[in-house]
Structures are given as structure tokens and as C-alpha cells.
Amino acid sequence: MKPKFVPLDLNKFSLSPFAKCVFELISEIPEGSVTTYKRIAELTAMKMQKNPCAQAVGQILKKNPNAPLIPCHRVVHGDGSLCPGYTFGGEGIQRGLLEDEGVTFLPGGKVDMEKCEW
């Protein structure tokens, strides 16, 4: 059964302002879409007037307090590749969640960013 994604009250978690901003942005990615670590870093920079790097976003996502309700599986590398060490069960789990949402993949296993990028 596919998990239902619902808005969460992030205030009930003990999060830094940066982490809260990242998780709020991640929660806005619609089903069937993905974005990149770099794009989340850019959007966070615009909201917070800070300049985080994509790696900092990845570190925050590893600490997701409520996966998959905060859909960090919708964040991929810039070339559409999945995270080989996907924290919540491995690359196969991430791909399965994305496929269940209608995300399409290219023959080499990368997300079709042209069709699915948010």
C-alpha cells in the first residue's frame, strides 16, 4: 500500500531553522515529481538568506524525522541518479516509491528529469 503524504506540523520536531526550511521545501514536491539536492539548496538560500551546499541538504535529509511522510525520496542527484545509500532502505526502495508515484526512468536507471523535474 502506498503511503499517503499529508502536511506535517514540523514544529513538533526539534529542528534547526535550516532543517525546518529544507523539510518544508521537500514537502512541497508533488507526487510524480523529483528535484535535486542542489535545487533544494538554492531554494533554501533564497528563503533563509544563507548559502547552503547540496551536501548540507543531503545531511539534513538523512535525519528525516518522518519518512516517507516528508518525502525525501523525491530528491535525486542532478543527473537523475538515485542515492545509492538511500537512508530509508536503499536505492531499490527509493526507486519503488518514485515508480509508485508515476516517476519515469530512463533505460540506464536514472530519473527522466526532462519529464519529472519539479
Secondary structure, 3 states (H helix, E strand, C coil): CCCCCCCCCHHHCCCCHHHHHHHHHHHHCCCCCEEEHHHHHHHHHHHHCCCCCHHHHHHHHCCCCCCCCCCHHHEECCCCCCCCCCCCCCHHHHHHHHHHCCCCECCCCCECHHHHEC
